[in-house]
Amino acid sequence: MEQRTHYVNWFRACSPYIHAHRDKTFVVAFGGEAVLAEDFQHHVHDFALLNSLGIRLVLVHGIRPQVDQRLKNAAPARFHKHLRITDDVALQSVKEAAGLVRVEIEALLSLGLANSPMAGAKIKVASGNFVTAKPLGVIDGIDYCHTGEVRRIDSVAIHQQLDQDNVVLISPIGYSPSGEIFNLSAEQVATAVAIALKAEKLIFLTEQDCHDPDSGEQIQQMTSTEVSSFIERHPDLPESISQPLKAALHACQSGIGRVHLINRLQNGALLLELFTRDGIGTLISSAPFEELRPAVLNDIGGILELIKPMEQQGILAKRSREKIEMEIGDYLVIERDGLIIGCIALHAHLQRRVGVLACLVVHPEYQRSARANRLLDYACRKAKQLHLKTLFVLSTQTAHWFIERGFVASAIDELPEPIKALYNPQRNSKILCQNLA
């Protein structure tokens, strides 16, 4: 029974993301290593699920290990600045590898066996000459031969395929108007496709997590500005992370709202990233994923939902929607991916130069991460900007937390008249204050 309840709660928690992602365009890039892996079928099952949920899906695959395998007995692989030098011999291997991988992926997407995740999927896959390329030329005295770069993406043709509910599959191959074939970087192709389609998301299935080399901890989110600084501070990042990070930075700077780096080695990582609030990979965005800001009227529903459990427990005094609406300018909130996870109110009495802090709440799933401290610090800074001299807090159960942060016990007689009039003796709240001057 408990397992069923967990499943129901999980399914309900997914529903906002199912609605949000429907009819959106996602570009998903993965390397040739993923195609060779034994668990690649799991990714195909997830691609099929995304398609069935109404997501317009473009898949961009890599072929580097497949090309290396073919060149092993023919000629040594040559690279410069992480790009293959594609001579005539290498180009033949590139064409063979691209064709084989494309066919293998199409075959897996065509599966429809009963009692499998692909049952009844009936996925239509479209490939084609969507990428026009040009030669990379000579750089640092090195002739890249048939290695190229993206010149243009036929976004109209791709959209036509997506409009017909097809999954679009793109190889890292480009063609010139004169009929030449060029070997391209899969990351560059995926980024160019996402930008051309104005995709909602660009997703890289990487070979490892994105960790901070200094702390060893996984990075959950970064803004594009933070990514730029991160790359400069850590020039020795492994290529499997540095290349997607650089591609993500370019994508964000070109208008893509969100780029995800997801470790493909974790089963179901793609679904966990897209259908849970905190995800499992690294999110890169132009704007902060979590923001502390003044509240607006649209936040009232989120504030009420956040404080309701605290009111039911008697920790907070009850507030009506009308009261919050009238005082919305006093509230500060922390918004995380559209969810209000923290709030505090600063009720200022400018003539007496005093203020009352109220309604300090952090969502239970996001506590113990200094968010309450951030809210308090923000409110105190706002109080100083308003030239308030003293802050008061009325608390029934959290007085000690405020005392640890510099507040001291006070008495009802010390409350200014506007605040004293609001004091409810039945709640018997502790009175604390802090001088700001």
N, C-alpha and C positions, 0 to 999 in steps of 0.2 A: 504493500500500500504506500509506504514511504517513497519507494522508487517511482511509483506512478505519479505521486504528488510532485516529486522533483521534476519529472518529465513535463507535466502540465505547466508548472511554473516556468521552466526553461522555455517551453514553446511560446508561452504568453510573452515572455521577455524578448523573444526574437521578433514578435509581430511588428513592432515599430520599424525595425530594419527591413523586414520584408516589404512593408509599404513604401519605405523611403527609397529602396533600391530598384523597385519595379520601373521598367522602361528607361533606366539609366544605362549609360554606356561605360563598361569597364574594360580596360586593356590589361591583360595578364601576360607577363613575360616570364619565361623559365628557360634554364639552360639545357644543353644536351645531356648534362649529367642527370637531370630529373627524368628524361625520357629513358635513359638506360637503367634507372633504378627499378628494383623489383616492385616497389610500392607505387609506381607511376599510375597504375590503374585507379588507386584511391583518388589521385588528383583528377583523373578523368571523370570519376563518379561525381566529384564536387563541381567540376565544370558543368556536367549535365544537370545537377541540381540548380545551379545558378541560372542556367538557361530556362529550366522549367519554372523558375520563380519570376520570369519576365525580364531578366537582366540581359541587355544587349552586349554580347560577349565577343571580344576580339582576343585571340590567342597568338602570341608571338613566341616562337621557339628558337632556341640556339642549337648549334651543331658542332661546337668546338671539339669535344672528345671524339665524336664520330669522324671528323676530318683528321684528327691526330692519329686515330687508329688506322685509317687508310694510308696515311703518309709514312707510317712507321717503317715499312719495307721499301718505300719508294724514294723518299728524300726527307731530310730532317726538317722539322717545322721551324719556321723563322718568325720572330715577333719583334716589334719595335713599338714602344709606348703602348703596350697591351693590345696591339692590333697585329693580326697575321699579315705577313708579306705574302700575297697570293700570286705566285708565279703560275705558269701554264700548268705545271704538274699539280700544284695545290688547287687550282681552279677546277680541274677535273674531279678531284676528291670532294671539293665543296659541292659541286653539282650532284654527285652521287649521294652524298650524305644528306643534302637538303631534300632530295626526292624521296629517299628512303624514310627519313624521319617524318616527313609530311604524310606519307602513305600510312605509316604505323599509327600516327595519331588519328588520322581519319578512320582507320579500321577500329580503333578502340572507341571512338565516339559513335560508331555505327552499331556497337553491341546492343542487343535487346533481349538477352536471355531472361527467361522467367526466374523468379526468386533471386534476382540480382538488383543492385541499385539502378541499373540501366534499363530495367524492364519497362517497356512502354514509352521510353524517352523519345524515340524517333527523331533524333537530332540530324538536321541538315547542315553540312559543312561546306563552306565556300572558300576556295583559294583562288589566287589570280595574280596578275601583274599590277598590283596596287602601288608598288614602290618604284619610282623613277630615281635612278642614282647617277652619280658622276664619279670619275676617278679621283682618288685621294691625292694622287700625284707624287711628287718627290718632297720629302720632309727630312731635314737634317742630313741631306745627301742620300737618303734612303728612298729608293723607288719602290712604292707599294704595289706596283703592277696592277693586278685586278682587284685590289682592295679599294672599296669606294666609300662614299658617304651619301646620305639621303639628299636628294635634290627636291623631290616633291612627292606627296602622298595623294593618291586619288581618293579623297574623302567622299566625293559624291558616289563613286562606285561602291565603296565600303558601306555607306549609309543605305544604299539600295538593297544590299544583301542583308543588312541588319533589319531593315523594314520588313523583309520577308521571313523574319524569325530564324535566319541562318546564323550559325556560329562561324565567324570569319577566322581562318587560320592563315597566318602570314609567316613565311620563312625569311631568314636574314639574307635575302637575295634581292638585288635591285637590277633594273634594266635601263639601258640608255635608249634614246630615240633612234640611235643607229644600230640597235640590236645587240650591243655588248652586255655581258653579264658581270656583275660586281658582287664580291663578297662583302657583307656589311656586318657591323656590330649589332647583335640582337638588342642590346640596351638602347642603342641609338634609334633603331627601327621602332621599337616599342614606344619610346618617348616621342618621336616624330608623329607616329600614328595617333597617340593620345592627344597631342597638341592639335593636329589637323582635325580630329573628330570632336574636339572640345569635350573630351571624355570627363565624366565625373570623378573617376578614379583611375590611377595607374598603379598596378600591383606587380611587384617583383618577388618571385619565389626564389629565395636565395639559398646558398649552401650552408649558411650559419646565421646565428643571431647577430644583431648589431650591438656590440658591447662597447662600453667606455673603457679604453685601454688603461686608464688611470685607476678606476674603481673596480673594473671587472664586471660591473653590473650591466644588465641589458638596458638599453635606452628605449623607453616607451614612446616618447614623442619629441620632436624637434620642429622648430620653425625653420623656414628656408635660411633665415639669417644665422640661426644657430648651426645649421648644417655647414654653411660656408666657413664659419669660424672653426668648427670641429675638424673639417678636412685640412685646414691650414695648420691646426695644432698637431694633427696626427698624420704626417705625410707618408708614414710606413704602414698604413692600413692594408690588410690583405685585399687583393684585387677583387675577390668575390663580394666584398662589401664596398670598397671605394668606388667601383664602377657604378653600381646601382645608386649610391649616394650622390654621385655627380650627375647621373641622369635624373634623379629625383629633384635635385636643385634646379637644373635647367627646366624641368617640367613645371615646377612651382613658379619660377620666374616668368614662365610663358603662359600662365593662366590656369594651370591644372590645380584644382582646390586641394586635393589630397593624394599623396603617394604613400603606398604601404610597402614595407620591406618585411617579408614573412619567411621564416625558416621552413623550407619545404620538408625537412626531415621529421617534423612533428605531425603526426597523423591528424587530419582535420584542421590544420592550422588556418587554412583559407576561410573556412566557415567560422571558426572561433574569432578571427579578426573582423569579419564582416558582420556577424550577427550577435556580438556581445559588446557592451558599452566600452569596456577597457581593452578589448582585443588581446592579441597575444604577440604581435610583432612590433615594428617601429613605424609610427605614423609621422609623416613629414607634411607640413602644411604651411601655407603662406601666413595664415593667422593662427594665433595660439589655440590649441585644442581645449585648454582649460583657461578660463579668464575670470579675474576678480574685477567687478565693475559696479557702477551704480545700477540699481534696479529700475526697470521700466514696467509699464502697465501689463505687458505681455507676460511678465514674470509672476504675476499674482497667483495663478494656478499652481505653479511650481513651488512657490513659497508656502502656500496653504498645504500642499501635499507633504512638504518637508516638515512643517511644524505640527501637523495634526497628531502624530504619535506622541509627541512631547506634551501636547495639551491634554491628551487622554490620560497620560500618566500623572498629570498635575504638576509637571515640572515647569511648564509655561502657562501663563494666563491666556485664556481663550481670546482670539481676535477674529472678528468677522471679516468677510471679504470687503465689505464697505469701509471698515476702519483701515485695512491695509491699503485699499485704493486711495483713500484720502491722504495717507501718510507715505505713499510709495516713494516720494523723494527722500525719505529718511533711511531707506533700506539700501544695503549693499549685498551683492550676491556673488557666489562662485558658480559659474556655469561650466559644465563639462559635457561637451558634445550634445548640447541642447537640453541637458538635465540640470536643474538647480540642485546643487549638492551642499550648499552652505549659504547662510544668510546672517546678517546682523542689522540692527536698526540703531541709529543715532538720532534721538529726539532732542533737538537743540532749542534752548530758550535764550535767544540772542541778547535780550535786554538785561537779563541777569547773568549772562555769560557762563551758563552752566548747561550740561547735557546729561541725558540718561541713555545708557546703553541697554538694549533689550533684544530679545528674540535671537540670541546667538545659538545657532543650530548647525551641526554638520551631519550629513547623511551617515548612517551607521557603517555603510560599506567603505566610507572614505575618511574615517576617523584615524587617529594616531599617525597623521601625516602632516602635522603642523598647520593644517588649514584653519583651525580655530585661531591660532596665533596670528595668521595672516589677516583674518577678518578683524581681529582686535586691533592689530597695528594699523590697518587701513583706516578703521574708524577713529583711532586716536589722531592720526595724521589729519583726517578731515576736521576733527574737533579743533585742532591747533590752527588750521587754515581759517576756521570760523572765529578764531580768537576767543575760544572758550577757556575759562580758567579751571573749571572743575568738572569731572565726570562722575556720575553716580551709577551704581548698579543695584538693582533689587533682585535678590536671588534666594530661592528656597533650598536648592540642592547643589549648587556649583560655587558656593562662596569661596571655598578653599582654592579652587582653580584661579579665581581672580586675585586672591590674596598672594598667591605665588607669583603673580605678575604685577605686583606693586600697589594693589588696592589695599585700603585699610578699613577696619570696621568703623562705622559711623552710627549715629542715632537718628531717630525720626525727627527730633527737634532741630537737627542740623539741615534737614531737607528744605530747599527753597519752597515757597508757598505753592507754585504751580505743580511741583512734583509731590509735595505732601498731600495735596488734595486728591491725588490719584492713588495714594497708598491704601491697600486693602488689608485691614488688620486680620481678617480671617485667614489670609495666606501666610501671615506672619513672616514675610520675607526678611532675610538679612539685608542690612543696608551697608553698602561699601562705597568708598569714594577714592578718587585719585586726583591730586593737584597737577595741572598741566603747566602752570606758569613757572 
